[in-house]
Amino acid sequence: MAARPPTETLRAGLPDRYLTPNDIAELFDVPLETVYQWRKRRTGPPGFRVGKHLRYDPAAVQRWTAGRMAADSAA
């Protein structure tokens, strides 16, 4: 896998660009198939399609993560 060039980053170290399924898998240290299962079951961060490509808004991923953390701490 080729190294990516440095990018600008948002809060929490997320890149200032839309994220790919591979980025999500790497971010959460899960298999890529898990990301697709989250999408299918509507349990993961919200994604959207650009043509045939799936992308994720870094801000939406942050909100989803914060919601998961809050739900986990409340349990």
C-alpha positions, 0 to 999 in steps of 0.5 A, spaced: 500 500 500 502 506 497 503 512 503 499 517 502 501 525 501 500 529 508 493 532 508 490 538 512 487 535 518 480 537 522 479 536 529 481 529 532 486 528 526 481 526 521 483 529 514 480 535 511 477 531 505 471 526 504 473 519 507 473 512 503 471 505 506 478 504 507 479 510 511 474 508 516 476 501 516 483 504 518 481 509 523 477 504 527 482 498 526 476 493 523 476 489 517 473 493 510 468 488 510 465 490 517 465 497 514 460 495 508 456 491 513 455 497 518 453 500 511 448 495 510 445 494 517 445 502 518 449 501 524 456 505 522 457 512 520 453 515 515 456 515 508 453 517 501 455 515 494 458 519 489 457 515 483 459 508 484 464 511 490 462 511 497 464 517 501 464 519 509 464 526 511 469 527 517 464 531 521 459 526 521 464 520 523 466 525 529 458 525 531 457 518 530 463 516 534 461 521 539 454 518 539 457 511 540 461 513 546 456 517 549 451 510 548 457 506 551 458 510 557 450 510 559 450 503 558 
